[in-house]
Amino acid sequence: MSLDDTPPGCGGDAARVLTIDLEELTWALNSRDPLGDSSHWLNLESGTILSLIGPDADDEADADPRDDDRWLYIEPIESSEAFRVMEDFADQCGDDRLARTLGQALQQRKPFRRFKDVLAAHPAQREAWFAFERQAMEAVARRWCEAHGISPRWAARPSGPTA
């Protein structure tokens, strides 16, 4: 904490500009670990993300990010927020029958699994889901960054194999 009790990266008027891998950040934001054996941290100097996974992960890390102001803990989003993204997709998918089926899947036990199972039978809509989810999670990641005084620049990723 700083002298005025603001978390690191939250003080001042100017946002800290960091280049961050969007896919890594969204993965960390979606990593809900019921056992509490994993944690994810953003380096406030480099923009890299450290993932500590498993019960012995803290022992294997070079330094404990909990003891270093350069690291910001990435709190996973609530499952209700991820659920809402699936509901939004079902509402806008453009196919009334599929929307009903997706809505029913979301009302059953294990809704995340059932939602994905329904989409597996609809390849075009499955691809539309991935694009929709990516856009929604980018918005979530941007809000998370802004809430922590960070102005993100998403790292460029290779677009695939080059010949």
N, CA and C of each residue as an Amber inpcrd file, in Angstrom:
protein
   489
   0.8350000  -1.1830000   0.0000000   0.0000000   0.0000000   0.0000000
   0.8790000   1.2460000   0.0000000   0.3680000   2.2970000  -0.6040000
   1.0910000   3.5500000  -0.5980000   0.7450000   4.3230000   0.6770000
   1.3460000   5.4780000   0.8230000   1.1160000   6.2790000   2.0240000
  -0.3370000   6.7010000   2.1940000  -1.0510000   6.8550000   1.0650000
  -2.4550000   7.2780000   1.1760000  -3.4240000   6.0910000   1.1340000
  -2.9180000   4.8840000   1.3960000  -3.7220000   3.6590000   1.4540000
  -4.3370000   3.2430000   0.1260000  -3.8140000   3.7060000  -1.0170000
  -4.2910000   3.2180000  -2.2970000  -3.4180000   2.0480000  -2.7150000
  -4.0280000   1.0240000  -3.2940000  -3.2370000  -0.1190000  -3.7350000
  -2.2340000   0.2970000  -4.8050000  -1.1270000  -0.4280000  -4.9380000
  -0.1540000  -0.1060000  -5.9810000  -0.8340000  -0.0990000  -7.3400000
  -0.4950000   0.8630000  -8.1590000  -1.0820000   0.9580000  -9.4890000
  -2.3800000   1.7260000  -9.5200000  -2.8930000   2.1640000  -8.3700000
  -4.1800000   2.8600000  -8.3410000  -4.0420000   4.3420000  -8.0310000
  -2.8810000   4.7790000  -7.6600000  -2.7380000   6.1630000  -7.2330000
  -2.5390000   7.1100000  -8.3950000  -2.7820000   8.3800000  -8.1220000
  -2.5300000   9.4240000  -9.1150000  -3.5980000   9.4760000 -10.1830000
  -3.4990000  10.5400000 -11.0040000  -4.4740000  10.7260000 -12.0620000
  -4.1150000   9.9620000 -13.3270000  -2.8190000   9.7740000 -13.5680000
  -2.3920000   9.1340000 -14.7960000  -2.4230000   7.6200000 -14.6550000
  -2.9880000   6.9620000 -15.6410000  -3.0240000   5.5010000 -15.6310000
  -1.6600000   4.9740000 -16.0700000  -1.2850000   3.8910000 -15.4760000
  -0.0370000   3.2080000 -15.8280000  -0.2890000   2.4620000 -17.1360000
   0.5120000   2.7210000 -18.1550000   0.3740000   2.0350000 -19.4390000
   1.2230000   0.7750000 -19.4030000   0.5770000  -0.3660000 -19.6390000
   1.2740000  -1.6550000 -19.6490000   0.8620000  -2.4580000 -20.8690000
   1.8170000  -3.1480000 -21.4550000   1.5160000  -4.0960000 -22.5180000
   1.2720000  -5.4460000 -21.8520000   0.0570000  -5.9700000 -22.0580000
  -0.3950000  -7.1840000 -21.3760000  -0.9200000  -8.1650000 -22.4180000
  -0.6500000  -9.4310000 -22.2090000  -1.1940000 -10.4740000 -23.0720000
  -2.6620000 -10.6760000 -22.6950000  -3.5520000 -10.2850000 -23.5840000
  -4.9900000 -10.3550000 -23.3130000  -5.4410000 -11.7820000 -23.0200000
  -4.9520000 -12.7500000 -23.7740000  -5.3700000 -14.1330000 -23.5430000
  -4.9340000 -14.6300000 -22.1680000  -3.7340000 -14.2750000 -21.7460000
  -3.2740000 -14.6790000 -20.4160000  -4.1030000 -14.0180000 -19.3250000
  -4.4070000 -12.7290000 -19.5100000  -5.1940000 -12.0250000 -18.4990000
  -6.6050000 -12.5860000 -18.4200000  -7.2360000 -12.8370000 -19.5580000
  -8.6010000 -13.3720000 -19.5060000  -8.6040000 -14.7830000 -18.9340000
  -7.5630000 -15.5550000 -19.2130000  -7.4630000 -16.8960000 -18.6150000
  -7.3740000 -16.7620000 -17.0920000  -6.5330000 -15.8410000 -16.6230000
  -6.3850000 -15.6350000 -15.1750000  -7.7010000 -15.1490000 -14.5540000
  -8.3930000 -14.2460000 -15.2350000  -9.6600000 -13.7410000 -14.7210000
 -10.7370000 -14.8270000 -14.6760000 -10.6140000 -15.8330000 -15.5340000
 -11.5850000 -16.9350000 -15.5790000 -11.1670000 -18.1370000 -14.7510000
 -10.0290000 -18.0680000 -14.0920000  -9.5080000 -19.2160000 -13.3410000
 -10.0470000 -19.2460000 -11.9220000 -11.2150000 -19.8260000 -11.7960000
 -11.8090000 -19.9910000 -10.4760000 -11.3660000 -21.3410000  -9.9360000
 -10.5810000 -21.3210000  -8.8780000 -10.0130000 -22.5360000  -8.2970000
 -10.6840000 -22.8120000  -6.9570000 -11.5920000 -23.7840000  -6.9080000
 -12.3140000 -24.0380000  -5.6580000 -11.3990000 -24.4930000  -4.5180000
 -10.2460000 -25.0540000  -4.8290000  -9.3310000 -25.5140000  -3.7870000
  -8.3680000 -24.4190000  -3.3370000  -8.3050000 -23.3380000  -4.0850000
  -7.4130000 -22.2410000  -3.7260000  -5.9500000 -22.5640000  -3.9210000
  -5.6550000 -23.5090000  -4.8100000  -4.2710000 -23.9160000  -5.0440000
  -3.5740000 -23.1130000  -6.1310000  -4.2700000 -22.1780000  -6.7610000
  -3.6250000 -21.4020000  -7.8080000  -3.8970000 -19.9190000  -7.5990000
  -2.9790000 -19.1310000  -8.1050000  -3.1550000 -17.6780000  -8.0760000
  -2.4270000 -17.0980000  -9.2800000  -2.8660000 -15.9120000  -9.6620000
  -2.3070000 -15.2450000 -10.8430000  -1.9840000 -13.8070000 -10.4600000
  -0.8510000 -13.3320000 -10.9660000  -0.3270000 -12.0300000 -10.5770000
   0.1450000 -11.2730000 -11.7980000  -0.1330000  -9.9720000 -11.8310000
   0.3270000  -9.1010000 -12.9080000   1.5210000  -8.3010000 -12.4140000
   2.6120000  -8.3300000 -13.1900000   3.7890000  -7.5330000 -12.8630000
   3.5200000  -6.1020000 -13.3220000   3.5110000  -5.1740000 -12.3890000
   3.1670000  -3.7820000 -12.6790000   4.2860000  -3.0200000 -13.3770000
   5.4200000  -3.6650000 -13.5680000   6.5040000  -3.0270000 -14.3120000
   6.5880000  -3.5570000 -15.7440000   6.4500000  -4.8750000 -15.8870000
   6.6440000  -5.4820000 -17.2070000   5.3460000  -5.8610000 -17.9150000
   4.2530000  -6.0150000 -17.1720000   2.9950000  -6.4460000 -17.7730000
   2.8870000  -7.9550000 -17.9080000   3.8910000  -8.6880000 -17.4650000
   3.8300000 -10.1460000 -17.5410000   2.9040000 -10.6900000 -16.4510000
   2.4010000 -11.8800000 -16.6940000   1.5110000 -12.5280000 -15.7390000
   2.1980000 -13.7710000 -15.1990000   2.2030000 -13.8770000 -13.8890000
   2.7690000 -15.0280000 -13.1990000   1.6150000 -15.8890000 -12.7190000
   1.6170000 -17.1590000 -13.1160000   0.5910000 -18.0970000 -12.6760000
   1.2320000 -19.1140000 -11.7550000   0.7460000 -19.1690000 -10.5450000
   1.2060000 -20.1540000  -9.5730000   0.1010000 -21.1880000  -9.4440000
   0.3840000 -22.4070000  -9.9170000  -0.6520000 -23.4320000  -9.9940000
  -0.2220000 -24.6540000  -9.2050000  -1.0860000 -25.0990000  -8.3260000
  -0.8220000 -26.2890000  -7.5260000  -0.4460000 -25.9270000  -6.1070000
  -0.5730000 -26.8870000  -5.2050000  -0.3360000 -26.6120000  -3.7830000
   1.1080000 -26.2230000  -3.4600000   2.0730000 -26.6330000  -4.2890000
   3.4740000 -26.3150000  -4.0180000   3.9860000 -25.1520000  -4.8590000
   3.0870000 -24.4630000  -5.5640000   3.5020000 -23.4130000  -6.4920000
   4.2480000 -22.2740000  -5.7910000   3.8120000 -21.8870000  -4.5980000
   4.4890000 -20.7970000  -3.8830000   5.9440000 -21.1490000  -3.5930000
   6.2120000 -22.4220000  -3.3220000   7.5740000 -22.8470000  -3.0220000
   8.4540000 -22.8470000  -4.2610000   7.8510000 -23.0070000  -5.4540000
   8.6150000 -23.0940000  -6.6870000   8.8850000 -21.7320000  -7.3150000
   8.1690000 -20.6990000  -6.9100000   8.3500000 -19.3660000  -7.4880000
   9.6760000 -18.7760000  -7.0230000  10.3030000 -17.9970000  -7.9110000
  11.5630000 -17.3320000  -7.5640000  11.3730000 -16.3750000  -6.3960000
  10.2480000 -15.6660000  -6.4100000   9.9510000 -14.7180000  -5.3340000
   8.4510000 -14.7890000  -5.0580000   8.0770000 -14.5470000  -3.8330000
   6.6730000 -14.5760000  -3.4640000   6.0460000 -13.2370000  -3.8580000
   5.1190000 -13.2510000  -4.8250000   4.5280000 -11.9840000  -5.2740000
   3.7260000 -11.2740000  -4.1930000   3.3100000 -12.0150000  -3.1670000
   2.5480000 -11.3910000  -2.0770000   3.4070000 -10.4130000  -1.2910000
   4.7120000 -10.5780000  -1.3620000   5.6310000  -9.7310000  -0.6030000
   6.3060000  -8.6730000  -1.4640000   5.7710000  -8.4240000  -2.6520000
   6.4460000  -7.5390000  -3.5930000   5.4220000  -6.5920000  -4.2250000
   5.6090000  -5.2910000  -4.0450000   4.6640000  -4.2940000  -4.5700000
   4.6240000  -4.2450000  -6.0940000   5.5640000  -4.9130000  -6.7540000
   5.5440000  -4.9360000  -8.2180000   4.4590000  -5.8620000  -8.7600000
   3.8880000  -6.7140000  -7.9160000   2.9100000  -7.6980000  -8.3600000
   1.5200000  -7.3430000  -7.8490000   0.5440000  -7.4450000  -8.7350000
  -0.8580000  -7.1930000  -8.4060000  -1.6370000  -8.4950000  -8.5750000
  -2.3170000  -8.9030000  -7.5120000  -3.1120000 -10.1280000  -7.5550000
  -4.2680000  -9.9610000  -8.5320000  -4.4980000 -10.9710000  -9.3490000
  -5.6100000 -10.9680000 -10.3030000  -6.7410000 -11.7840000  -9.6900000
  -7.7300000 -11.0820000  -9.2090000  -8.9030000 -11.7280000  -8.6000000
  -9.7840000 -12.2860000  -9.7190000 -10.0790000 -13.5830000  -9.7120000
 -10.9490000 -14.1420000 -10.7550000 -12.3400000 -13.5270000 -10.6990000
 -12.9700000 -13.4360000 -11.8540000 -14.3350000 -12.9180000 -11.8990000
 -15.2720000 -13.9430000 -11.2650000 -16.4040000 -13.4810000 -10.8420000
 -17.4190000 -14.3680000 -10.2840000 -17.9960000 -15.2330000 -11.4100000
 -18.3780000 -16.4470000 -11.0860000 -18.9630000 -17.3180000 -12.1070000
 -20.2510000 -16.7070000 -12.6560000 -20.9190000 -15.8910000 -11.8540000
 -22.1490000 -15.2490000 -12.3290000 -21.8720000 -14.3070000 -13.5000000
 -20.6990000 -13.6950000 -13.5230000 -20.3540000 -12.8070000 -14.6400000
 -20.1200000 -13.6260000 -15.9130000 -19.4180000 -14.7460000 -15.7960000
 -19.2100000 -15.6290000 -16.9470000 -20.5450000 -16.2080000 -17.4180000
 -21.4140000 -16.5300000 -16.4760000 -22.7430000 -17.0480000 -16.7950000
 -23.5370000 -16.0020000 -17.5820000 -23.4370000 -14.7530000 -17.1570000
 -24.1600000 -13.6590000 -17.8210000 -23.7030000 -13.5040000 -19.2740000
 -22.4150000 -13.7290000 -19.5340000 -21.9050000 -13.6560000 -20.9090000
 -22.5720000 -14.7340000 -21.7620000 -22.7290000 -15.9360000 -21.2080000
 -23.4010000 -17.0120000 -21.9430000 -24.8690000 -16.6700000 -22.1880000
 -25.5310000 -16.0980000 -21.1860000 -26.9290000 -15.6850000 -21.3590000
 -27.0420000 -14.6270000 -22.4580000 -26.1300000 -13.6660000 -22.4510000
 -26.1500000 -12.6080000 -23.4700000 -25.9780000 -13.1950000 -24.8680000
 -25.0920000 -14.1850000 -24.9950000 -24.8940000 -14.8150000 -26.3000000
 -26.1760000 -15.5160000 -26.7440000 -26.7900000 -16.2700000 -25.8470000
 -28.0240000 -16.9830000 -26.1940000 -29.1000000 -15.9920000 -26.6490000
 -29.1790000 -14.8510000 -25.9790000 -30.1860000 -13.8410000 -26.3190000
 -29.9770000 -13.2260000 -27.6950000 -28.7380000 -13.1730000 -28.1490000
 -28.4690000 -12.4870000 -29.4130000 -28.0360000 -13.4130000 -30.5430000
 -28.0710000 -14.7240000 -30.3540000 -27.4960000 -15.6470000 -31.3370000
 -28.2110000 -15.6610000 -32.6870000 -29.4290000 -15.1480000 -32.7510000
 -30.1100000 -15.0340000 -34.0400000 -30.8560000 -16.2930000 -34.4720000
 -30.8450000 -17.3210000 -33.6730000 -31.5420000 -18.5660000 -33.9790000
 -32.4260000 -18.8710000 -32.7710000 -33.7300000 -18.6560000 -32.9230000
 -34.6520000 -18.8100000 -31.7890000 -34.6010000 -20.2030000 -31.1720000
 -34.5270000 -21.1990000 -32.0110000 -34.5000000 -22.5750000 -31.5100000
 -33.2190000 -22.8380000 -30.7030000 -32.0860000 -22.4240000 -31.2470000
 -30.8170000 -22.5900000 -30.5320000 -30.8180000 -21.7660000 -29.2530000
 -31.3630000 -20.5610000 -29.3080000 -31.4260000 -19.7070000 -28.1110000
 -32.2110000 -20.4000000 -26.9970000 -33.3380000 -21.0340000 -27.3510000
 -34.1170000 -21.7740000 -26.3500000 -33.3110000 -22.9450000 -25.7850000
 -32.6340000 -23.6710000 -26.6510000 -31.8450000 -24.8260000 -26.2160000
 -30.7050000 -24.3850000 -25.3080000 -30.0370000 -23.2890000 -25.6780000
 -28.9520000 -22.7610000 -24.8310000 -29.5100000 -22.2870000 -23.4850000
 -30.6480000 -21.6170000 -23.5380000 -31.2910000 -21.1640000 -22.2980000
 -31.6430000 -22.3230000 -21.3850000 -32.1330000 -23.4080000 -21.9690000
 -32.4500000 -24.5970000 -21.1730000 -31.1850000 -25.2080000 -20.5890000
 -30.1190000 -25.2420000 -21.3810000 -28.8400000 -25.7900000 -20.9010000
 -28.3450000 -24.9980000 -19.6960000 -28.5640000 -23.6900000 -19.7230000
 -28.0980000 -22.8350000 -18.6290000 -28.9340000 -23.0030000 -17.3590000
 -30.1060000 -23.6350000 -17.4740000 -30.9580000 -23.8570000 -16.3000000
 -30.7170000 -25.2240000 -15.6670000 -29.9100000 -26.0500000 -16.3170000
 -29.6690000 -27.3990000 -15.8120000 -28.4370000 -27.4370000 -14.9160000
 -28.2320000 -28.6010000 -14.3400000 -27.0340000 -28.8390000 -13.5460000
 -25.8230000 -28.7550000 -14.4720000 -24.7220000 -28.2090000 -13.9960000
 -23.4930000 -28.0120000 -14.7830000 -23.7640000 -27.1860000 -16.0480000
 -24.2650000 -25.9730000 -15.8810000 -24.6710000 -25.1650000 -17.0370000
 -23.5120000 -24.8190000 -17.9840000 -22.3290000 -24.6070000 -17.4710000
 -21.2020000 -24.2580000 -18.3330000 -20.9040000 -25.4100000 -19.2970000
 -20.8660000 -26.6200000 -18.7750000 -20.6020000 -27.8110000 -19.5890000
 -21.7300000 -28.0320000 -20.5960000 -22.9720000 -27.9250000 -20.1470000
 -24.1250000 -28.1710000 -21.0200000 -24.1990000 -27.1290000 -22.1400000
 -23.8910000 -25.8820000 -21.8190000 -23.8730000 -24.8200000 -22.8270000
 -22.8840000 -25.1770000 -23.9330000 -21.6880000 -25.5950000 -23.5400000
 -20.6530000 -25.9500000 -24.5240000 -21.0380000 -27.2020000 -25.2990000
 -21.7070000 -28.1410000 -24.6440000 -22.1650000 -29.3450000 -25.3360000
 -23.1820000 -29.0070000 -26.4240000 -24.1080000 -28.1040000 -26.1210000
 -25.1030000 -27.6880000 -27.1180000 -24.3930000 -27.0430000 -28.3070000
 -23.4410000 -26.1730000 -28.0410000 -22.7410000 -25.4960000 -29.1330000
 -21.8930000 -26.4400000 -29.9770000 -21.4550000 -27.5500000 -29.3960000
 -20.6460000 -28.5170000 -30.1460000 -21.4130000 -29.0620000 -31.3510000
 -22.7230000 -29.0990000 -31.2570000 -23.5510000 -29.5980000 -32.3620000
 -23.8780000 -28.5120000 -33.3880000 -23.3960000 -27.2920000 -33.1680000
 -23.6650000 -26.1570000 -34.0640000 -22.3450000 -25.4370000 -34.3650000
 -21.5390000 -25.9890000 -35.2840000 -20.1880000 -25.4590000 -35.5060000
 -20.1270000 -23.9570000 -35.8350000 -21.0290000 -23.4680000 -36.6520000
 -20.9910000 -22.0390000 -37.0110000 -21.2900000 -21.1740000 -35.7870000
 -22.2930000 -21.5740000 -35.0100000 -22.6240000 -20.8070000 -33.8090000
 -21.5510000 -20.9750000 -32.7400000 -20.8710000 -22.1030000 -32.7420000
 -19.7770000 -22.3190000 -31.7870000 -18.6650000 -21.3120000 -32.0670000
 -18.3420000 -21.1280000 -33.3370000 -17.3220000 -20.1370000 -33.7030000
 -17.7920000 -18.7240000 -33.3500000 -19.0810000 -18.4620000 -33.5590000
 -19.6340000 -17.1520000 -33.1860000 -19.5330000 -16.9570000 -31.6710000
 -19.7420000 -18.0380000 -30.9050000 -19.6130000 -17.9690000 -29.4530000
 -18.1900000 -17.5840000 -29.0540000 -17.1950000 -18.2240000 -29.6620000
 -15.8130000 -17.9190000 -29.3120000 -15.4920000 -16.4400000 -29.5680000
 -15.9660000 -15.9090000 -30.6760000 -15.7420000 -14.4920000 -30.9840000
 -16.4710000 -13.6000000 -29.9750000 -17.7050000 -13.9630000 -29.6540000
 -18.5050000 -13.2000000 -28.6950000 -17.8550000 -13.2180000 -27.3190000
 -17.4330000 -14.4070000 -26.8800000 -16.8050000 -14.5520000 -25.5700000
 -15.4990000 -13.7550000 -25.5040000 -14.7200000 -13.8150000 -26.5790000
 -13.4530000 -13.0650000 -26.6000000 -13.7100000 -11.5670000 -26.4520000
 -14.6870000 -11.0640000 -27.1730000 -15.0190000  -9.6350000 -27.1010000
 -15.5250000  -9.2710000 -25.6910000 -16.3750000 -10.1080000 -25.1270000
 -16.9060000  -9.8490000 -23.7790000 -15.7870000  -9.8900000 -22.7430000
 -14.8890000 -10.8630000 -22.8660000 -13.7980000 -10.9790000 -21.8980000
 -12.7720000  -9.8590000 -22.0650000 -12.6160000  -9.3620000 -23.2750000
 -11.7390000  -8.1990000 -23.4480000 -12.3130000  -7.0020000 -22.6910000
 -13.6210000  -6.8350000 -22.7490000 -14.2630000  -5.7430000 -22.0090000
 -14.0840000  -5.9390000 -20.5040000 -14.2140000  -7.1690000 -20.0270000
 -14.0130000  -7.4740000 -18.6090000 -12.5680000  -7.1570000 -18.2170000
 -11.6180000  -7.5930000 -19.0490000 -10.2010000  -7.3640000 -18.7680000
  -9.8800000  -5.8670000 -18.7610000 -10.4550000  -5.1300000 -19.7000000
 -10.2200000  -3.6850000 -19.7570000 -10.7740000  -3.0020000 -18.5010000
 -11.9750000  -3.4050000 -18.0690000 -12.5470000  -2.8320000 -16.8470000
 -11.6800000  -3.1640000 -15.6320000 -11.1720000  -4.4040000 -15.5710000
 -10.3120000  -4.8050000 -14.4640000  -9.0560000  -3.9300000 -14.4480000
  -8.4540000  -3.7440000 -15.5990000  -7.2520000  -2.9080000 -15.6840000
  -7.5550000  -1.4810000 -15.2400000  -8.6170000  -0.9160000 -15.7630000
  -8.9670000   0.4570000 -15.4170000  -9.2410000   0.6050000 -13.9280000
  -9.8660000  -0.4020000 -13.3230000 -10.1440000  -0.3620000 -11.8850000
  -8.8590000  -0.3620000 -11.0670000  -7.7660000  -0.8170000 -11.6680000
  -6.4780000  -0.8650000 -10.9810000  -5.5020000   0.1920000 -11.5080000
  -6.0400000   1.2000000 -12.1990000  -5.2040000   2.3040000 -12.6610000
  -4.2630000   1.9300000 -13.7850000  -4.6680000   0.9700000 -14.5990000
  -3.8270000   0.5000000 -15.7010000  -4.5260000   0.7960000 -17.0200000
  -3.7660000   1.3620000 -17.9480000  -4.2470000   1.5510000 -19.3080000
  -3.5880000   0.4570000 -20.1480000  -4.3540000  -0.5950000 -20.4920000
  -3.7140000  -1.7330000 -21.1570000  -3.4890000  -1.5060000 -22.6470000
  -2.3800000  -2.0390000 -23.1020000  -2.1230000  -2.2080000 -24.5300000
  -1.9820000  -3.7080000 -24.6920000  -2.8190000  -4.2910000 -25.5200000
  -2.7860000  -5.7400000 -25.6640000  -1.5930000  -6.1380000 -26.5080000
  -0.8410000  -7.1020000 -26.0170000   0.3430000  -7.6060000 -26.7190000
  -0.0770000  -8.2680000 -28.0180000   0.7040000  -8.0330000 -29.0410000
   0.4420000  -8.6830000 -30.3360000   0.8060000 -10.1610000 -30.2030000
  -0.0460000 -10.9910000 -30.7630000   0.1990000 -12.4390000 -30.7530000
   0.4620000 -12.8780000 -32.1720000   1.3000000 -13.8780000 -32.3390000
   1.5110000 -14.4070000 -33.6850000   0.1790000 -14.8780000 -34.2680000
  -0.0280000 -14.6410000 -35.5450000  -1.3100000 -14.9840000 -36.1640000
  -1.3440000 -16.4050000 -36.6840000  -0.3300000 -17.1720000 -36.4560000
  -0.3430000 -18.5570000 -36.8920000   0.9530000 -18.9000000 -37.5780000
   1.0350000 -20.1100000 -38.1290000   2.2860000 -20.5340000 -38.7710000
   2.5710000 -19.7010000 -40.0200000   3.8230000 -19.4230000 -40.2060000
   4.2270000 -18.6920000 -41.4090000   4.9590000 -19.6480000 -42.3280000
   4.7330000 -19.4770000 -43.5960000   5.3710000 -20.3790000 -44.5600000
   6.4760000 -19.6830000 -45.3040000
